[in-house]
């Protein structure tokens, strides 16, 4: 049987982790977050088309969130839009900020760059985070400072591509730490060679002199506190049998060509990273694109995949007597912190980065 592309990176770790997962008890709590690489201008579309993409979400998502089963706290799902720095337009952010004020959305940071420098990265990130906070009332405060969740475009976190494309920033993990990144949500990146050797874990990565510092790390554990430079919150990685002759690789993506199913929901739960008694399902998509928006939000003739997914997740949590929580990316981080103990309390070498990003408001 032919192995999936670059399986030599992740498959041995997956098999080892799978053996451990099969022995673990049922979790007490389940946290589910959708992290959208949300790119309204993706594909170099016109501003008119980008505005239409955002308007569709502003119209459809509140209805879907309201119709979804409530979680154990009585909350509706909260959708996390990771918005690209290079696509910033105030009029595209305004609807996302409105959904954030309604409690059904949140906005975090995404970036695509190439041949970047340390100084350029700090400037771009600082300006963008200040804009999100000062002009749109977005981002969170944690331990007295403004913080953000992060997804790296083209999967090239910490200059991890073998060809050096789509990044260029030396010591990117340390810079993100110093800027106030509370967690990275980039992984998994299958079948890209940027995928790390660590899968199905929430773990701490520590900056090394070499790129791809997140390749290995220290698992986040109950009471373990901060164990590295950057917390990596990863999505499920697995193998799906029965759909094709060759097993399909599961990586937590919801898209037009890979809709949620009841079988996938069970697989997500079976492979979900754990910290203490809590399990974490981090899903991702590129939801601004019309094909994926059709799949997620629905059309006049077809129900949206998100509506069905929320119902299946609620059903499996009830069947297994697990306390279900819909979460934003930040709320998922706070749930990890509730298990590990206080995080991000001591940030070394942050002066230059703090000056670049500016002080956060309460």
Secondary structure as a PSIPRED ss2 file (coil, helix, strand):
# PSIPRED VFORMAT (PSIPRED V4.0)

   1 X C   1.000  0.000  0.000
   2 X C   1.000  0.000  0.000
   3 X C   1.000  0.000  0.000
   4 X C   1.000  0.000  0.000
   5 X C   1.000  0.000  0.000
   6 X C   1.000  0.000  0.000
   7 X H   0.000  1.000  0.000
   8 X H   0.000  1.000  0.000
   9 X H   0.000  1.000  0.000
  10 X H   0.000  1.000  0.000
  11 X H   0.000  1.000  0.000
  12 X H   0.000  1.000  0.000
  13 X H   0.000  1.000  0.000
  14 X H   0.000  1.000  0.000
  15 X H   0.000  1.000  0.000
  16 X H   0.000  1.000  0.000
  17 X H   0.000  1.000  0.000
  18 X H   0.000  1.000  0.000
  19 X H   0.000  1.000  0.000
  20 X H   0.000  1.000  0.000
  21 X H   0.000  1.000  0.000
  22 X C   1.000  0.000  0.000
  23 X C   1.000  0.000  0.000
  24 X C   1.000  0.000  0.000
  25 X C   1.000  0.000  0.000
  26 X C   1.000  0.000  0.000
  27 X C   1.000  0.000  0.000
  28 X C   1.000  0.000  0.000
  29 X E   0.000  0.000  1.000
  30 X E   0.000  0.000  1.000
  31 X E   0.000  0.000  1.000
  32 X E   0.000  0.000  1.000
  33 X E   0.000  0.000  1.000
  34 X E   0.000  0.000  1.000
  35 X E   0.000  0.000  1.000
  36 X E   0.000  0.000  1.000
  37 X E   0.000  0.000  1.000
  38 X E   0.000  0.000  1.000
  39 X C   1.000  0.000  0.000
  40 X C   1.000  0.000  0.000
  41 X C   1.000  0.000  0.000
  42 X C   1.000  0.000  0.000
  43 X C   1.000  0.000  0.000
  44 X C   1.000  0.000  0.000
  45 X C   1.000  0.000  0.000
  46 X C   1.000  0.000  0.000
  47 X H   0.000  1.000  0.000
  48 X H   0.000  1.000  0.000
  49 X H   0.000  1.000  0.000
  50 X H   0.000  1.000  0.000
  51 X H   0.000  1.000  0.000
  52 X H   0.000  1.000  0.000
  53 X H   0.000  1.000  0.000
  54 X H   0.000  1.000  0.000
  55 X H   0.000  1.000  0.000
  56 X H   0.000  1.000  0.000
  57 X H   0.000  1.000  0.000
  58 X H   0.000  1.000  0.000
  59 X H   0.000  1.000  0.000
  60 X H   0.000  1.000  0.000
  61 X H   0.000  1.000  0.000
  62 X H   0.000  1.000  0.000
  63 X H   0.000  1.000  0.000
  64 X H   0.000  1.000  0.000
  65 X H   0.000  1.000  0.000
  66 X H   0.000  1.000  0.000
  67 X H   0.000  1.000  0.000
  68 X C   1.000  0.000  0.000
  69 X C   1.000  0.000  0.000
  70 X C   1.000  0.000  0.000
  71 X C   1.000  0.000  0.000
  72 X C   1.000  0.000  0.000
  73 X C   1.000  0.000  0.000
  74 X C   1.000  0.000  0.000
  75 X C   1.000  0.000  0.000
  76 X C   1.000  0.000  0.000
  77 X C   1.000  0.000  0.000
  78 X C   1.000  0.000  0.000
  79 X E   0.000  0.000  1.000
  80 X E   0.000  0.000  1.000
  81 X E   0.000  0.000  1.000
  82 X E   0.000  0.000  1.000
  83 X E   0.000  0.000  1.000
  84 X E   0.000  0.000  1.000
  85 X H   0.000  1.000  0.000
  86 X H   0.000  1.000  0.000
  87 X H   0.000  1.000  0.000
  88 X C   1.000  0.000  0.000
  89 X C   1.000  0.000  0.000
  90 X H   0.000  1.000  0.000
  91 X H   0.000  1.000  0.000
  92 X H   0.000  1.000  0.000
  93 X H   0.000  1.000  0.000
  94 X H   0.000  1.000  0.000
  95 X H   0.000  1.000  0.000
  96 X H   0.000  1.000  0.000
  97 X H   0.000  1.000  0.000
  98 X H   0.000  1.000  0.000
  99 X H   0.000  1.000  0.000
 100 X H   0.000  1.000  0.000
 101 X H   0.000  1.000  0.000
 102 X C   1.000  0.000  0.000
 103 X C   1.000  0.000  0.000
 104 X C   1.000  0.000  0.000
 105 X E   0.000  0.000  1.000
 106 X E   0.000  0.000  1.000
 107 X E   0.000  0.000  1.000
 108 X E   0.000  0.000  1.000
 109 X E   0.000  0.000  1.000
 110 X E   0.000  0.000  1.000
 111 X E   0.000  0.000  1.000
 112 X C   1.000  0.000  0.000
 113 X C   1.000  0.000  0.000
 114 X C   1.000  0.000  0.000
 115 X C   1.000  0.000  0.000
 116 X C   1.000  0.000  0.000
 117 X C   1.000  0.000  0.000
 118 X H   0.000  1.000  0.000
 119 X H   0.000  1.000  0.000
 120 X H   0.000  1.000  0.000
 121 X H   0.000  1.000  0.000
 122 X H   0.000  1.000  0.000
 123 X H   0.000  1.000  0.000
 124 X H   0.000  1.000  0.000
 125 X H   0.000  1.000  0.000
 126 X H   0.000  1.000  0.000
 127 X H   0.000  1.000  0.000
 128 X H   0.000  1.000  0.000
 129 X H   0.000  1.000  0.000
 130 X H   0.000  1.000  0.000
 131 X H   0.000  1.000  0.000
 132 X H   0.000  1.000  0.000
 133 X H   0.000  1.000  0.000
 134 X H   0.000  1.000  0.000
 135 X H   0.000  1.000  0.000
 136 X H   0.000  1.000  0.000
 137 X C   1.000  0.000  0.000
 138 X C   1.000  0.000  0.000
 139 X C   1.000  0.000  0.000
 140 X E   0.000  0.000  1.000
 141 X E   0.000  0.000  1.000
 142 X E   0.000  0.000  1.000
 143 X C   1.000  0.000  0.000
 144 X C   1.000  0.000  0.000
 145 X E   0.000  0.000  1.000
 146 X E   0.000  0.000  1.000
 147 X E   0.000  0.000  1.000
 148 X E   0.000  0.000  1.000
 149 X E   0.000  0.000  1.000
 150 X E   0.000  0.000  1.000
 151 X E   0.000  0.000  1.000
 152 X E   0.000  0.000  1.000
 153 X H   0.000  1.000  0.000
 154 X H   0.000  1.000  0.000
 155 X H   0.000  1.000  0.000
 156 X C   1.000  0.000  0.000
 157 X H   0.000  1.000  0.000
 158 X H   0.000  1.000  0.000
 159 X H   0.000  1.000  0.000
 160 X C   1.000  0.000  0.000
 161 X C   1.000  0.000  0.000
 162 X C   1.000  0.000  0.000
 163 X C   1.000  0.000  0.000
 164 X C   1.000  0.000  0.000
 165 X C   1.000  0.000  0.000
 166 X C   1.000  0.000  0.000
 167 X C   1.000  0.000  0.000
 168 X C   1.000  0.000  0.000
 169 X C   1.000  0.000  0.000
 170 X C   1.000  0.000  0.000
 171 X C   1.000  0.000  0.000
 172 X H   0.000  1.000  0.000
 173 X H   0.000  1.000  0.000
 174 X H   0.000  1.000  0.000
 175 X H   0.000  1.000  0.000
 176 X H   0.000  1.000  0.000
 177 X H   0.000  1.000  0.000
 178 X H   0.000  1.000  0.000
 179 X H   0.000  1.000  0.000
 180 X C   1.000  0.000  0.000
 181 X E   0.000  0.000  1.000
 182 X E   0.000  0.000  1.000
 183 X E   0.000  0.000  1.000
 184 X E   0.000  0.000  1.000
 185 X C   1.000  0.000  0.000
 186 X C   1.000  0.000  0.000
 187 X C   1.000  0.000  0.000
 188 X C   1.000  0.000  0.000
 189 X C   1.000  0.000  0.000
 190 X C   1.000  0.000  0.000
 191 X C   1.000  0.000  0.000
 192 X C   1.000  0.000  0.000
 193 X C   1.000  0.000  0.000
 194 X C   1.000  0.000  0.000
 195 X C   1.000  0.000  0.000
 196 X C   1.000  0.000  0.000
 197 X C   1.000  0.000  0.000
 198 X C   1.000  0.000  0.000
 199 X C   1.000  0.000  0.000
 200 X C   1.000  0.000  0.000
 201 X C   1.000  0.000  0.000
 202 X C   1.000  0.000  0.000
 203 X E   0.000  0.000  1.000
 204 X E   0.000  0.000  1.000
 205 X E   0.000  0.000  1.000
 206 X C   1.000  0.000  0.000
 207 X C   1.000  0.000  0.000
 208 X C   1.000  0.000  0.000
 209 X C   1.000  0.000  0.000
 210 X C   1.000  0.000  0.000
 211 X C   1.000  0.000  0.000
 212 X C   1.000  0.000  0.000
 213 X H   0.000  1.000  0.000
 214 X H   0.000  1.000  0.000
 215 X H   0.000  1.000  0.000
 216 X C   1.000  0.000  0.000
 217 X C   1.000  0.000  0.000
 218 X E   0.000  0.000  1.000
 219 X E   0.000  0.000  1.000
 220 X C   1.000  0.000  0.000
 221 X C   1.000  0.000  0.000
 222 X C   1.000  0.000  0.000
 223 X C   1.000  0.000  0.000
 224 X C   1.000  0.000  0.000
 225 X C   1.000  0.000  0.000
 226 X C   1.000  0.000  0.000
 227 X C   1.000  0.000  0.000
 228 X C   1.000  0.000  0.000
 229 X C   1.000  0.000  0.000
 230 X E   0.000  0.000  1.000
 231 X E   0.000  0.000  1.000
 232 X E   0.000  0.000  1.000
 233 X C   1.000  0.000  0.000
 234 X C   1.000  0.000  0.000
 235 X C   1.000  0.000  0.000
 236 X C   1.000  0.000  0.000
 237 X C   1.000  0.000  0.000
 238 X E   0.000  0.000  1.000
 239 X E   0.000  0.000  1.000
 240 X E   0.000  0.000  1.000
 241 X C   1.000  0.000  0.000
 242 X C   1.000  0.000  0.000
 243 X C   1.000  0.000  0.000
 244 X C   1.000  0.000  0.000
 245 X C   1.000  0.000  0.000
 246 X C   1.000  0.000  0.000
 247 X C   1.000  0.000  0.000
 248 X E   0.000  0.000  1.000
 249 X E   0.000  0.000  1.000
 250 X E   0.000  0.000  1.000
 251 X C   1.000  0.000  0.000
 252 X C   1.000  0.000  0.000
 253 X E   0.000  0.000  1.000
 254 X C   1.000  0.000  0.000
 255 X E   0.000  0.000  1.000
 256 X C   1.000  0.000  0.000
 257 X C   1.000  0.000  0.000
 258 X E   0.000  0.000  1.000
 259 X C   1.000  0.000  0.000
 260 X C   1.000  0.000  0.000
 261 X C   1.000  0.000  0.000
 262 X H   0.000  1.000  0.000
 263 X H   0.000  1.000  0.000
 264 X H   0.000  1.000  0.000
 265 X H   0.000  1.000  0.000
 266 X H   0.000  1.000  0.000
 267 X H   0.000  1.000  0.000
 268 X H   0.000  1.000  0.000
 269 X H   0.000  1.000  0.000
 270 X H   0.000  1.000  0.000
 271 X H   0.000  1.000  0.000
 272 X C   1.000  0.000  0.000
 273 X E   0.000  0.000  1.000
 274 X E   0.000  0.000  1.000
 275 X E   0.000  0.000  1.000
 276 X C   1.000  0.000  0.000
 277 X C   1.000  0.000  0.000
 278 X E   0.000  0.000  1.000
 279 X E   0.000  0.000  1.000
 280 X E   0.000  0.000  1.000
 281 X E   0.000  0.000  1.000
 282 X E   0.000  0.000  1.000
 283 X E   0.000  0.000  1.000
 284 X E   0.000  0.000  1.000
 285 X E   0.000  0.000  1.000
 286 X C   1.000  0.000  0.000
 287 X C   1.000  0.000  0.000
 288 X C   1.000  0.000  0.000
 289 X C   1.000  0.000  0.000
 290 X H   0.000  1.000  0.000
 291 X H   0.000  1.000  0.000
 292 X H   0.000  1.000  0.000
 293 X H   0.000  1.000  0.000
 294 X H   0.000  1.000  0.000
 295 X H   0.000  1.000  0.000
 296 X H   0.000  1.000  0.000
 297 X H   0.000  1.000  0.000
 298 X E   0.000  0.000  1.000
 299 X E   0.000  0.000  1.000
 300 X C   1.000  0.000  0.000
 301 X C   1.000  0.000  0.000
 302 X E   0.000  0.000  1.000
 303 X E   0.000  0.000  1.000
 304 X C   1.000  0.000  0.000
 305 X H   0.000  1.000  0.000
 306 X H   0.000  1.000  0.000
 307 X H   0.000  1.000  0.000
 308 X H   0.000  1.000  0.000
 309 X H   0.000  1.000  0.000
 310 X H   0.000  1.000  0.000
 311 X H   0.000  1.000  0.000
 312 X H   0.000  1.000  0.000
 313 X H   0.000  1.000  0.000
 314 X H   0.000  1.000  0.000
 315 X H   0.000  1.000  0.000
 316 X H   0.000  1.000  0.000
 317 X H   0.000  1.000  0.000
 318 X H   0.000  1.000  0.000
 319 X H   0.000  1.000  0.000
 320 X C   1.000  0.000  0.000
 321 X C   1.000  0.000  0.000
 322 X C   1.000  0.000  0.000
 323 X E   0.000  0.000  1.000
 324 X E   0.000  0.000  1.000
 325 X E   0.000  0.000  1.000
 326 X E   0.000  0.000  1.000
 327 X C   1.000  0.000  0.000
 328 X C   1.000  0.000  0.000
 329 X H   0.000  1.000  0.000
 330 X H   0.000  1.000  0.000
 331 X H   0.000  1.000  0.000
 332 X H   0.000  1.000  0.000
 333 X H   0.000  1.000  0.000
 334 X H   0.000  1.000  0.000
 335 X H   0.000  1.000  0.000
 336 X H   0.000  1.000  0.000
 337 X H   0.000  1.000  0.000
 338 X H   0.000  1.000  0.000
 339 X H   0.000  1.000  0.000
 340 X H   0.000  1.000  0.000
 341 X C   1.000  0.000  0.000
 342 X C   1.000  0.000  0.000
 343 X C   1.000  0.000  0.000
 344 X C   1.000  0.000  0.000
 345 X C   1.000  0.000  0.000
 346 X C   1.000  0.000  0.000
 347 X C   1.000  0.000  0.000
 348 X C   1.000  0.000  0.000
 349 X C   1.000  0.000  0.000
 350 X C   1.000  0.000  0.000
 351 X H   0.000  1.000  0.000
 352 X H   0.000  1.000  0.000
 353 X H   0.000  1.000  0.000
 354 X H   0.000  1.000  0.000
 355 X H   0.000  1.000  0.000
 356 X H   0.000  1.000  0.000
 357 X H   0.000  1.000  0.000
 358 X C   1.000  0.000  0.000
 359 X C   1.000  0.000  0.000
 360 X C   1.000  0.000  0.000
 361 X C   1.000  0.000  0.000
 362 X C   1.000  0.000  0.000
